[in-house]
Amino acid sequence: KPIAVANLKDSTGKIGTKSPSLSRDGLKLYFASDRAGGQGGLDIYSATVLDLKLK
């Protein structure tokens, strides 16, 4: 079942972060971003979920 994810925007408003999605096991968060250091345009990033607390 999909879980709502809080706003992923950076505090400067200069980086576009879009389309957050959790893996089926809930251990990885994937998202697209145009942050510096990528390959150009929107790149796909992943982060390991350490502690997911649902409200």
Secondary structure by P-SEA (a helix, b strand, c coil): cbbbbccccccccccccccccccccccccccccccccccccbbbbbbbbcccccc
